[in-house]
Amino acid sequence: MGENNEGILKGREMFSFCLATVGILVVAAFVLETPKGLFHGMVKIILSRDALITDYFELAGFGSAFLNAALVLGLGMVLLHSQKIPYTGFTMAVLFINAGFALFGKNPVNVLPIIVGTWLYAKAHRVGMNRYIYTAMFGSCLAPMVTEMLYLLPFPFGVNLLCAVGIGIFVGFILPPLSMHTASMHMGYNLFNVGFSAGLLAFVMVCIMESFSLESNSVFIWKYGRPVWLAIGMYLYFGLAFGYGAYINKGKMRPLLKLMRHPGRAVADFVLMDGAGTTLMNMGIVGWICTSYILLIGGDLCGPVVGAILTAFGFAAFGAHPKNYLPVLAGVFLAAYVNHMMPTTPGIQMGAVFAVGLSPIAGQFGIIAGLIAGALHSAVVVCTSSLYGGLNLYNNGFSTGLVAIILVPTLESFIKGFKVRHGKKDQN
């Protein structure tokens, strides 16, 4: 097993795929927009408020949004390379959640203060940044807080900028110990752990801001519609992932079935457990599932939804696969027919895709538990964003954390009680 892992870690398959993704995004950007248009679009992205939901497709155009995603993904790869981090399943999850949210909230500027803050935390504890690099990259979900300070504070722009950077550094400094603590609360059943810890921190920060009469309000910028060219491009991209994985596996499909037997509870690194080829095939399938779901319900291929799909695509390397994700997805869909929401409601569209974070519940406890988890998530997620004024991009991560904390102990107690009763009957 150790020799196999060493061979996987030395492989360049995942790095090559990520590099190819950067190239695809850059080419798409220049095909869709002129260089001048890309420049103005990037300026608009960097200077605009980024609170949920700010769709960069609508705000700055498809080309600029894709270029921003390429820059954020490229920045993440540079950071990982600087710390000599191998490309495992966790690496793919952190890179693609950043690429996805670069379509609605993150840019190469507003993420930097948080990364610096985490670097300072590592220095203060006299450990290498490689220990906290993932937390820093996931923690950039609070990047809108940096941008928001530029508009909320009543001081001159220069002072506002310094305060905004300082708050971003403070957030990056606080997140590492907080995220380590929250992981034990949901016991690995929420794949979006930093999203949960960031939600708690964002709630406290917003309360402090409101005590000084600084109130942040959510944003709703959303591009409706399903461009045919974008749908085709996404199917081809996920097909590229599947095809590349099949090529690495020399056409063998059996390892994919083995991967789907994992419950997915963190830490479930598919690259280490099943190899790069099998993982890429799984990622491609999950990408197809998410895209098909949005098209079948008549949803929108906007920045937030495409970003959510890229996030699910990344976490298909770290805990999620069709067998444990489909029950949760179905739970979100079915819940829409017993409450006042529709599957095409923007928040529910995102919630359905982001429900991938609860996949380990279905993997561990079965289909019924997955359906319940998805239904609970669809109810909770529409309420949580108001807690922090849209300043936590991983609102679904906060919601999945709450659902896991409530649902998992309940499921475990019922299962334990059933086993005890069943054991007594057998003895009789």
C-alpha positions as CSV (number, residue, x, y, z in Angstrom):
1,M,0.0,0.0,0.0
2,G,2.8,2.4,0.9
3,E,4.6,1.8,-2.4
4,N,1.4,2.3,-4.3
5,N,0.8,5.6,-2.5
6,E,4.3,6.8,-3.2
7,G,3.8,6.0,-6.9
8,I,0.5,7.9,-6.9
9,L,2.1,10.9,-5.2
10,K,4.9,11.0,-7.7
11,G,2.4,10.9,-10.6
12,R,1.7,14.0,-12.7
13,E,-1.8,13.0,-13.8
14,M,-3.8,15.3,-11.6
15,F,-1.3,18.2,-12.0
16,S,-1.5,17.8,-15.8
17,F,-5.3,17.8,-15.7
18,C,-5.4,21.0,-13.5
19,L,-2.9,22.7,-15.8
20,A,-5.0,21.8,-18.8
21,T,-8.1,23.2,-17.0
22,V,-6.3,26.6,-16.6
23,G,-5.5,26.5,-20.3
24,I,-9.1,25.7,-21.3
25,L,-10.4,28.5,-19.1
26,V,-7.9,31.0,-20.6
27,V,-8.7,30.0,-24.2
28,A,-12.5,30.2,-23.5
29,A,-12.0,33.7,-22.0
30,F,-10.2,35.0,-25.1
31,V,-12.6,33.3,-27.5
32,L,-15.6,34.9,-25.7
33,E,-14.2,38.4,-25.1
34,T,-11.7,40.9,-26.5
35,P,-8.6,41.7,-24.4
36,K,-10.0,45.1,-23.7
37,G,-13.2,43.6,-22.6
38,L,-11.4,41.1,-20.4
39,F,-9.5,43.9,-18.7
40,H,-12.6,46.0,-18.0
41,G,-14.4,42.9,-16.8
42,M,-11.6,42.0,-14.4
43,V,-11.5,45.5,-13.0
44,K,-15.3,45.3,-12.4
45,I,-14.9,41.9,-10.7
46,I,-12.1,43.1,-8.4
47,L,-13.8,46.4,-7.4
48,S,-17.4,45.1,-7.0
49,R,-19.1,43.8,-3.9
50,D,-18.8,40.0,-3.7
51,A,-21.4,39.0,-1.2
52,L,-23.8,36.2,-2.0
53,I,-25.0,36.0,-4.7
54,T,-22.8,37.9,-7.2
55,D,-22.8,36.2,-10.5
56,Y,-19.7,37.1,-12.5
57,F,-21.4,35.9,-15.7
58,E,-24.0,38.6,-15.3
59,L,-21.7,41.2,-13.7
60,A,-18.7,41.1,-16.1
61,G,-19.5,38.6,-18.9
62,F,-18.6,35.0,-19.5
63,G,-15.0,35.7,-20.8
64,S,-14.0,37.8,-17.7
65,A,-15.5,35.2,-15.3
66,F,-13.6,32.4,-17.0
67,L,-10.4,34.4,-16.9
68,N,-10.9,35.1,-13.2
69,A,-11.4,31.4,-12.6
70,A,-8.2,30.6,-14.5
71,L,-6.3,33.2,-12.4
72,V,-7.7,31.9,-9.1
73,L,-7.0,28.3,-10.0
74,G,-3.5,29.2,-11.2
75,L,-2.8,31.1,-8.0
76,G,-3.8,28.0,-6.0
77,M,-1.5,25.8,-8.1
78,V,1.4,28.2,-7.5
79,L,0.7,28.2,-3.8
80,L,0.7,24.4,-3.7
81,H,3.8,24.2,-5.7
82,S,5.6,26.6,-3.4
83,Q,4.9,24.3,-0.5
84,K,5.6,21.1,-2.5
85,I,2.1,19.7,-1.9
86,P,1.3,16.5,-3.8
87,Y,-1.8,16.3,-5.9
88,T,-4.1,14.1,-3.9
89,G,-7.9,14.0,-3.8
90,F,-8.0,16.7,-1.2
91,T,-5.8,18.9,-3.5
92,M,-8.4,18.5,-6.3
93,A,-11.2,19.4,-3.9
94,V,-9.5,22.6,-2.8
95,L,-8.5,23.7,-6.3
96,F,-11.9,23.2,-7.9
97,I,-13.9,24.7,-5.1
98,N,-11.7,27.8,-5.6
99,A,-12.1,27.7,-9.4
100,G,-15.9,27.3,-8.9
101,F,-16.3,30.2,-6.5
102,A,-14.1,32.3,-8.8
103,L,-17.3,32.5,-10.9
104,F,-19.2,34.2,-8.0
105,G,-17.2,35.8,-5.2
106,K,-13.5,35.1,-5.3
107,N,-10.8,36.9,-7.2
108,P,-7.0,36.9,-7.1
109,V,-7.0,40.1,-5.0
110,N,-9.6,39.5,-2.3
111,V,-8.3,36.0,-1.3
112,L,-4.7,37.2,-0.6
113,P,-5.2,38.8,2.8
114,I,-6.8,35.6,4.2
115,I,-3.9,33.6,2.8
116,V,-1.4,36.0,4.4
117,G,-3.3,35.7,7.7
118,T,-3.0,31.9,7.7
119,W,0.7,32.3,6.8
120,L,1.2,34.5,9.9
121,Y,-0.6,31.9,12.0
122,A,1.8,29.2,10.8
123,K,4.8,31.5,11.5
124,A,3.5,32.3,15.0
125,H,3.3,28.6,15.8
126,R,6.7,28.0,14.1
127,V,5.4,25.4,11.6
128,G,5.5,25.3,7.9
129,M,2.8,26.8,5.8
130,N,2.3,23.5,4.1
131,R,0.5,22.4,7.3
132,Y,-2.2,25.0,6.8
133,I,-2.2,25.7,3.1
134,Y,-5.5,23.9,2.6
135,T,-7.2,25.8,5.4
136,A,-5.9,29.1,3.8
137,M,-7.3,28.2,0.4
138,F,-10.7,26.9,1.7
139,G,-10.8,29.9,4.1
140,S,-10.9,32.3,1.2
141,C,-14.7,31.8,1.3
142,L,-14.7,34.8,3.6
143,A,-13.1,36.9,0.8
144,P,-16.2,39.1,0.4
145,M,-15.6,40.4,3.9
146,V,-12.4,42.1,2.6
147,T,-14.2,43.8,-0.3
148,E,-17.2,44.7,1.8
149,M,-15.1,46.8,4.2
150,L,-14.2,49.1,1.3
151,Y,-17.8,50.1,1.0
152,L,-19.1,49.9,4.6
153,L,-16.4,51.8,6.5
154,P,-16.9,55.6,6.7
155,F,-13.2,56.5,6.2
156,P,-11.2,57.7,3.2
157,F,-10.5,54.9,0.6
158,G,-6.9,54.4,1.8
159,V,-7.9,53.9,5.4
160,N,-10.8,51.6,4.3
161,L,-8.3,49.6,2.3
162,L,-5.9,49.1,5.2
163,C,-8.8,48.1,7.5
164,A,-10.1,45.7,4.9
165,V,-6.7,44.0,4.4
166,G,-6.3,43.9,8.2
167,I,-9.7,42.2,8.7
168,G,-8.8,39.7,6.0
169,I,-5.5,38.9,7.7
170,F,-7.3,38.5,11.1
171,V,-9.8,36.1,9.5
172,G,-7.0,34.0,8.0
173,F,-5.3,33.9,11.4
174,I,-8.4,32.7,13.3
175,L,-9.6,30.0,10.8
176,P,-7.0,27.3,11.3
177,P,-7.7,26.5,15.0
178,L,-11.5,27.0,14.5
179,S,-11.7,24.6,11.6
180,M,-9.7,22.0,13.5
181,H,-12.3,22.2,16.3
182,T,-15.4,22.1,14.1
183,A,-14.2,18.9,12.3
184,S,-14.9,17.0,15.5
185,M,-18.5,18.4,15.7
186,H,-19.8,16.7,12.5
187,M,-17.4,13.7,12.7
188,G,-16.4,13.9,9.1
189,Y,-19.9,13.6,7.7
190,N,-19.7,17.2,6.2
191,L,-17.2,17.4,3.4
192,F,-17.3,21.2,3.6
193,N,-15.7,21.6,7.1
194,V,-14.1,25.0,6.6
195,G,-17.5,26.3,5.2
196,F,-19.0,25.4,8.6
197,S,-16.3,27.0,10.7
198,A,-16.2,30.1,8.4
199,G,-20.0,30.5,8.8
200,L,-19.6,30.6,12.6
201,L,-16.8,33.2,12.3
202,A,-18.7,35.2,9.7
203,F,-21.8,35.3,12.0
204,V,-19.7,36.7,14.9
205,M,-18.0,39.2,12.7
206,V,-21.3,40.5,11.3
207,C,-22.7,40.8,14.8
208,I,-19.6,42.9,15.7
209,M,-20.1,45.0,12.6
210,E,-23.7,45.6,13.3
211,S,-22.8,46.8,16.9
212,F,-21.0,49.6,15.1
213,S,-23.9,50.3,12.8
214,L,-22.1,48.6,9.8
215,E,-24.7,46.4,8.2
216,S,-23.9,44.1,5.3
217,N,-26.8,43.1,3.0
218,S,-26.9,40.1,0.7
219,V,-26.7,40.7,-3.1
220,F,-28.7,39.0,-5.8
221,I,-27.1,39.1,-9.3
222,W,-28.0,36.1,-11.3
223,K,-27.9,35.3,-15.0
224,Y,-30.9,33.3,-16.1
225,G,-30.8,30.8,-19.0
226,R,-29.0,27.7,-20.2
227,P,-26.6,28.6,-23.1
228,V,-26.4,25.6,-25.4
229,W,-22.7,26.2,-26.0
230,L,-22.0,26.2,-22.3
231,A,-23.9,23.0,-21.7
232,I,-22.0,21.3,-24.5
233,G,-18.7,22.6,-23.3
234,M,-19.4,21.3,-19.7
235,Y,-20.3,17.8,-21.0
236,L,-17.1,17.8,-23.2
237,Y,-15.0,18.9,-20.2
238,F,-16.3,16.3,-17.9
239,G,-16.0,13.8,-20.7
240,L,-12.3,14.8,-21.0
241,A,-11.9,14.0,-17.3
242,F,-13.6,10.6,-17.7
243,G,-11.7,9.8,-20.9
244,Y,-8.3,10.8,-19.4
245,G,-9.1,8.6,-16.4
246,A,-10.1,5.7,-18.5
247,Y,-6.9,6.1,-20.5
248,I,-4.8,6.0,-17.3
249,N,-6.7,2.9,-16.2
250,K,-6.3,1.3,-19.6
251,G,-10.0,1.1,-20.0
252,K,-10.7,-0.9,-16.8
253,M,-14.0,0.0,-15.2
254,R,-13.9,-2.4,-12.2
255,P,-11.9,0.0,-10.1
256,L,-14.7,2.5,-10.4
257,L,-17.1,0.1,-8.8
258,K,-14.7,-0.5,-6.0
259,L,-14.4,3.3,-5.4
260,M,-18.2,3.5,-5.1
261,R,-18.2,1.1,-2.1
262,H,-16.5,3.7,0.0
263,P,-19.0,5.5,2.3
264,G,-17.1,8.8,1.7
265,R,-16.7,9.9,5.3
266,A,-13.7,12.2,5.7
267,V,-10.9,11.5,5.2
268,A,-11.7,9.6,2.0
269,D,-9.0,10.6,-0.5
270,F,-9.9,8.7,-3.6
271,V,-6.6,9.4,-5.4
272,L,-4.6,7.7,-2.5
273,M,-7.1,4.9,-2.2
274,D,-8.0,4.1,-5.8
275,G,-5.6,6.0,-8.0
276,A,-5.7,9.0,-10.3
277,G,-7.4,7.3,-13.2
278,T,-10.4,5.9,-11.3
279,T,-10.8,9.2,-9.5
280,L,-10.9,11.2,-12.7
281,M,-13.5,8.9,-14.1
282,N,-15.6,9.4,-10.9
283,M,-15.2,13.1,-11.2
284,G,-16.4,13.1,-14.8
285,I,-19.5,11.1,-13.9
286,V,-20.4,13.4,-11.0
287,G,-19.9,16.4,-13.3
288,W,-22.3,14.8,-15.8
289,I,-24.9,14.1,-13.1
290,C,-24.9,17.7,-11.8
291,T,-25.1,19.2,-15.2
292,S,-27.8,16.9,-16.3
293,Y,-29.8,17.6,-13.2
294,I,-29.8,21.3,-13.7
295,L,-30.8,20.9,-17.4
296,L,-33.6,18.4,-16.6
297,I,-35.2,20.7,-14.0
298,G,-34.9,23.7,-16.3
299,G,-32.4,25.4,-14.1
300,D,-29.8,28.0,-15.0
301,L,-26.2,27.5,-16.1
302,C,-25.1,30.8,-14.4
303,G,-21.9,31.5,-12.5
304,P,-23.1,30.2,-9.1
305,V,-24.6,27.0,-10.5
306,V,-21.6,26.3,-12.7
307,G,-19.3,27.1,-9.7
308,A,-21.3,24.6,-7.6
309,I,-20.9,21.9,-10.3
310,L,-17.2,22.5,-10.4
311,T,-17.1,22.2,-6.6
312,A,-19.0,18.9,-6.7
313,F,-16.6,17.8,-9.5
314,G,-13.6,18.5,-7.2
315,F,-15.1,16.7,-4.2
316,A,-15.7,13.7,-6.4
317,A,-12.0,13.2,-5.6
318,F,-12.6,13.4,-1.9
319,G,-15.6,11.6,-0.6
320,A,-18.4,11.9,-3.2
321,H,-19.5,9.5,-5.9
322,P,-22.8,8.7,-7.6
323,K,-23.8,6.0,-5.2
324,N,-23.7,8.3,-2.1
325,Y,-24.5,11.6,-3.8
326,L,-27.7,10.6,-5.7
327,P,-29.8,9.9,-2.6
328,V,-29.0,13.4,-1.1
329,L,-29.6,15.1,-4.5
330,A,-33.0,13.3,-4.7
331,G,-33.8,14.4,-1.2
332,V,-33.4,18.1,-2.2
333,F,-35.5,17.6,-5.3
334,L,-38.3,15.7,-3.6
335,A,-38.4,18.3,-0.7
336,A,-39.4,21.0,-3.2
337,Y,-42.7,19.3,-3.8
338,V,-43.7,19.4,-0.1
339,N,-42.6,22.9,0.7
340,H,-43.1,26.3,-0.9
341,M,-39.8,26.2,-2.9
342,M,-39.4,25.0,-6.5
343,P,-36.4,23.0,-7.8
344,T,-35.6,26.0,-10.1
345,T,-35.5,28.5,-7.2
346,P,-31.9,29.9,-7.4
347,G,-31.0,28.9,-3.8
348,I,-32.4,25.4,-4.3
349,Q,-30.6,24.9,-7.5
350,M,-27.3,25.6,-5.7
351,G,-28.4,23.7,-2.7
352,A,-29.1,20.6,-4.8
353,V,-25.6,20.5,-6.2
354,F,-23.8,21.6,-3.0
355,A,-25.7,18.8,-1.2
356,V,-22.7,16.7,-2.3
357,G,-21.2,17.8,1.0
358,L,-23.6,15.4,2.8
359,S,-22.8,12.4,0.6
360,P,-21.1,10.5,3.4
361,I,-24.4,10.3,5.3
362,A,-26.0,8.4,2.5
363,G,-22.8,6.3,2.1
364,Q,-22.7,5.4,5.8
365,F,-26.4,5.1,6.7
366,G,-28.1,4.3,3.4
367,I,-30.5,5.8,0.9
368,I,-33.3,6.8,3.3
369,A,-30.8,8.7,5.5
370,G,-29.5,10.4,2.3
371,L,-33.0,11.5,1.3
372,I,-33.6,12.9,4.8
373,A,-30.3,14.7,4.7
374,G,-31.0,16.3,1.4
375,A,-34.5,17.4,2.4
376,L,-33.2,19.0,5.6
377,H,-30.4,20.7,3.7
378,S,-33.0,22.3,1.3
379,A,-34.8,23.7,4.3
380,V,-31.8,25.0,6.3
381,V,-29.8,26.5,3.4
382,V,-32.4,29.1,2.5
383,C,-32.3,30.5,6.1
384,T,-28.6,30.5,6.9
385,S,-27.3,33.2,4.5
386,S,-29.2,35.9,6.3
387,L,-27.1,35.1,9.4
388,Y,-24.0,36.7,8.0
389,G,-25.2,39.1,5.3
390,G,-23.9,36.9,2.4
391,L,-20.3,37.3,3.6
392,N,-19.6,33.6,3.8
393,L,-19.5,32.2,0.3
394,Y,-19.7,28.6,1.6
395,N,-23.3,29.1,2.9
396,N,-24.1,25.6,1.8
397,G,-21.1,24.3,3.8
398,F,-22.5,26.0,6.9
399,S,-25.8,24.4,6.2
400,T,-24.5,20.9,5.6
401,G,-22.5,21.2,8.8
402,L,-25.6,22.0,10.8
403,V,-27.5,19.2,9.2
404,A,-24.7,16.7,9.9
405,I,-24.4,17.8,13.5
406,I,-28.2,17.3,14.1
407,L,-28.8,14.2,11.9
408,V,-25.8,12.0,12.5
409,P,-26.2,11.6,16.3
410,T,-29.9,10.9,15.7
411,L,-29.2,8.2,13.1
412,E,-26.5,6.6,15.2
413,S,-28.8,6.4,18.3
414,F,-31.6,4.8,16.3
415,I,-29.2,2.3,14.7
416,K,-27.6,1.5,18.0
417,G,-31.1,1.1,19.6
418,F,-32.2,-1.2,16.7
419,K,-29.1,-3.4,17.1
420,V,-29.7,-3.7,20.8
421,R,-33.4,-4.6,20.4
422,H,-32.5,-7.0,17.5
423,G,-29.8,-8.6,19.6
424,K,-32.2,-9.2,22.5
425,K,-34.8,-10.8,20.2
426,D,-32.1,-13.2,18.8
427,Q,-31.1,-14.2,22.4
428,N,-34.7,-15.0,23.2
